[in-house]
Amino acid sequence: MSAAVFQLKRTALYSRHQALGARLVDFHGWELPLQYAGILKEHEAVRARAGIFDVSHMGQFEISGPGALGFLQKTNTNDMAKLAPGQALYSHLPNEKGGVVDDVIISCLAPGRYFMVVNAATREKDLAWLSARIPEFDARLTDKSDFYSMIALQGPDAAKIAAADYPQAASLPRFGAIEAEIFGALGLVTRTGYTGEDGFEFIVPHAVAEKLWDRFLGLGAAPCGLGARDTLRLEAGLLLYGQDIDDEHTSVEAGYGWVVKPSKGDFLGRAVLERHMKEGVSRRLRGVKLLGGGVPRPGCEVFLEDRAIGVFTSATYSPSLRAGLGTAYLVPADLSAGTRVSVAVHGRRIPAEIVPTPFYRRQGAKNAKA
């Protein structure tokens, strides 16, 4: 008997990607566009104008019921009690060791009704992890991932494009969320993003995804793939689950202690995370920028003088800064910005320095930490 052929999953926008000549790749079991016109052009389109991304592979869960808030408080580092209807919040799902099960965005749609967006690679893991903990609460967890498509509209022109048809979406504050009728179907719009620019996520039933995609293209947004999404998010200092954070690294070690709220009460991993916040950590995710030519990749070693002090978790060439850069868990954790180091790229040491993150911040951007 021949071995079974593995079939990649496809989004409702697959035919659109084909028609636009996208280079398609396997991304965690999904056949998704890596690029269309090219990573550099797509990166520039988002930084200067607007781009759209098919992120329908992301997972979507609904949590509802009288005990929904208590359940989310127990299973998240951030304080869900701060969420009023129409607001969204970035958070980490911690395990008992303080490690990160996943990083998520949670929107409050109404009292006792929440919508959680999770990473594609961790959807089944997250569902099992949350399902095992919800029985003690008067709440329901529903996996809506197979029902929705998700289009991210990002860039300085994103609000103008959104306002053409959805003025209520364009008037949202940063990390706002609203349910809206989109081509006759009920969807959700959030104003968050993963690029360092202003932007929106339109979460809609599959049946209207192509219409929405075409409309955004017609209004001037450029189609963008995973390649540009990665260079944009790294410049903005945003984490990629499975590379920058995982079950073995805590939120504090990742430099995201601001997402941990011990004062809210008990939650998984609280004792470890509170200790890390009070006593410090031995390793921390830091930004490193090359001072010489070269394109670093994940796995490249970072050296302080002749001693290896860490390995890049994410790394690339930054189109905006025109330099190689990346993030690495470094030991010691308290190296000051400006400290000279070197990075091993293709067998040679390239001068570099420790720099603050985000590497790039758009002009006029407000701190979204909460």
N, C-alpha and C positions, 0 to 999 in steps of 0.2 A: 504494500500500500504506500502511496506517496504521502509525504508530509503535508499537512494542511497549510494552505497559503494564508499568510497573515494579511488581513485587509485593514488598511489605514482608515481611520474615521475621517469623514469630510463634513464641513459646515454647510449651512444652507447657501453660502456665498461661493461655493466651490466653482460653479460655472462662470461666475464673474471673474474670479482669479484666472481661470483658463483663458477667457476672452481677452483679458488685459495682458496676457503673456507672462504671467508671474512665474518665477522659478520656485517650484513647490518642493518642500522638504518634509521629512518625518520629524515632528515635534511632539514627543511624548505620546506617540500613537496617532497623532492627527496629521493629515496632509495639509500643510499651511504654507502661505507664501513667505519665502525668505526675502525676496525683493522683486520689484517691478522694473523701474527705470534704473535702479542702482542704489546701494545703501547711502552713499554720500549725497546724492540728489534728494533722496527721501528724507534724510536727516535734515538737510537744509530747508526743505519745504516745510517741515514742522517748526523749525526754529524761526523761519521768516514769515510763513503764511499759515497754512493748515494742512494736516494730513489725516487720513482715516485708516484705522487698523481693524481687521477682523479678529476679534478676541472671543469668538463664540465658543472656543474650547474651554474657557474658564468655567468653573462650577458655580452653581447658584443654589442656595438653600433658603428655605423659608422657615422661620421659627416663630411660633405663635402660641397663644394661650396665657392664662393668668400667671403661670410660672416662668414665662419666657425671659423676663428680665433677670430673675434670679439665676436661671440656667446660664445665661450669657455672662453674668458677673462671675460665676464660678469657673467658667471655661475660657475667660479672656483676661489679659493683663490690663487692658484699658478699662476705664470706668464707664460702663454702659448706662449708668443712671444719668449721665450728662446728656444722653441722646433724647431730644424731643422729636415728635413727628416732623418730618421734613429735613432731618439732619443725618449725616453719615459720619463714620468714625473709622480711622485706621487702627488695627489692633493685632496682637499676636495671640495665638492659641498656645499656652504653655503646657509642658508636661510636668510631672512631679519633680523632675530634676531642674526645672527652670529652662530647659531647652525649648526650642520653637517647633511645634507640630506643624504650624503654617502661619503665614501672615495673611490677613483678611481685611476686607472693608465691609462694615455692617451699617445698613441704613434702617432707620426707624420709620415705618410707613404709617403706623398708628399705635396707640397704647396697646402693648401686648402683641405687636406684629412687627417682625424684623426680617430683613433680607440680607443674606450674607453671600459675598462673592469670594470664592476660594480659588487657589491655583489649580490648573488643569492636572498637573502631575500628582497632586495630592487629593484629588476629589474623593476617591474611594476610601483612602486612608482617613481623611477628615470625617467622612460620613460615618465610618465605623467607630471612630474615636468619639465623636459627638453622640452617636446613637447609644453607646455604652454608658453614657453619663446622664442622659436625659430622663430615664425612668423615675428618678427621685424627685423630679419636678413636674408640676402640672402644666406641661407644655408639649407641643408637637413639633417634630422636625421633618420637613418634606424636601426631598431632592427635586428641584425644578430644572436641573441642568439640561435635560433632554427636551425641554419645552421652549427654551429661550435661545436666541442669537444675541450677540453683543458687539456693538460697533463703537470704537473709541474715536472721537473727533478731537484732535489736539492741535494747538498752535495759537499764535496771537490773533488770528482771524476766526477762531473757533466760535466765539460768542456771536459774531456777526452772522456766521453761517447758520448757527442754531436758531438765531432770532428770526430768520427768514420765515420759518414755519412754526417755531415753538418759542415765542417770546417769553412764556412762563419759565422755560428751561434756561434761557439766556439771562434771566433775572435772578437765578439762584445764586446764593453766596458760595464761596469755596466750601466744599464738603456739604453742599446742600443736596437734597434728594426730593424728587417729586414723581408721582404717578401721572401719566399723560396719555391721551389718545393719540396714537401714531398710525396713520393710514387706516384708521378705523379699528385698531386693536389697542388694548390696554397694555402699556409698557411702563418702564421705570427709567428715569433720567437722573444721573448723579453728576456732580461737578467735582471730579477728583483728578485722576490722571497718573500717568506713569512715564512722563517725558520731561518734567521740569517746566512745561508750559501750561497755560490755561487750557482747560479741556473738559469734555463731557463723555459719559458712557451712556449709550442708548441701548437698553436691554428690552428686546422686543420679541414677540412670537415669531417663529421661523417664517411664517407665511408673508410677513411684510419686510423681511430683512433685505431682499433684493431691491425693493422700491426705495427704501431708506438709503441704501448704499448708492444707488444711482442718483438720487436727489442730492446727496452730499457731493458726489463727483461733479454734477451739473452746476453746483454752486461754487466750485473752484477748489475743493479739497483734493489733495493728491493721494492716490492709493499707496500705502506703505506696508512693508513687511517686517518680519521678525528681526532682520538685521539692523534696520534703523531703530527699531524699538529698543534693542539692546544697547546701542551706542547712546541713545537719548537718555535712557534710564540710568546708565552708569554715570554719565556726566552729571546727572541730577542727584547722585548719591543714593539712589533707590535700590533696595535689596532684591536679589533674585533667589527665590527659595531653591534649596538644593545645592547652591554654590556659596552664597554669602551667609545664609542661616540654615539651620537644620536642627534635628532633635538633640544634637550634642553641643550646640552653642547657645548661650542665653541671649536674651534681648539686650542686656547690659553689655555683654562682651561685643555685641554687634554695633554698639554705639547708639542703640535705640532705647536707652533707659527712660526716655521721656514718654514711652508708650506703656510704662509699668506704673500702676497706681496702688501701692500697698495700703494707702489710707482708706481705700474703699471697703476694705474688709477681706475676708478669706477668699482665696482662689488658688488653683493648682500652681505649685511651684513658688508660692509667695515667699516662703522662708528663705529659699536659695536666692531669689531675686532681690529681696530686701537686704540680705547680707552683702550681695555684690554691690548694691547701691551705696551701702554704708562703709564697707571695708575696701572697696575697689576690686579689681580683677587683675589676673596675671597676664592676660592676653586681651587684645582689643582690635576690632576691625578698623584699620586706618587707611587713609588715602595716600597713595604714592604716585608722584608725577616724574616721568623721565625727563632729564635735562639734556640728553643726547638723542640721536636718531634711533629708531627701533620701534617695533610693534610688540608689546608684551602680550602674553596669553595666560589664561588660568594655568597655574602650576609652576610659573616662573618663580624662582627663589629671590628673596630680598635679603641683602647683606648689610650689616653694620660693621664697617671695616672688613675683617675677613670672617666674621661670624654670621652664619645663616640665622635670621631672626623671624622668618615667616615665608609664606607662599601665597602668591596671588590667588584669590578666589574668583574674582572677575577682573578682566583686563582687556584693553583694546587700544586702538588709535582714536583719539578724540577729534572729530571733525571741527568742533567749535573752538577748541583750545589749540589745535594743530600740534598735539603732543601725545605720546604714549602715556597711559595712566591706568590705574587699577586700585583695587582694595585688597588688603591682606591682613590676616590676624597676626599681629606682631607681638613679640616678647623681647623686651619689656613693653608693657602696655602704655607707658606714660611718656614716650618719646615726644618731644616738643615739635611743633610745626617748624619747618625749616631745617630739621636735622638731615644731614647729608647721608645718603645710603647709596647702594648700587643694586641693580637688578640684572640677573643672568638671563640673557636673551640669545638663543642660538649659540651658546658656548662663549659668549663674551659679556663682560660686566659693563653695564651702561650706567653712568652717573644719574642719580635721582635724588628726590627729597620728599620728606613727609609733608603733606599739605592737608588743610582742612577739607572736609566734605560738607555740602556738595561741591564738586569741582566747578560746576556751572550754576548760576542762579539768574533767572530772567530779571530784567529791569522792572522794578516796581513789585516784584513778587513778595507776598506776605508769608510769614511763617505759618504753616498749616499745622504745626504740632499742637496737640491737645490731649 
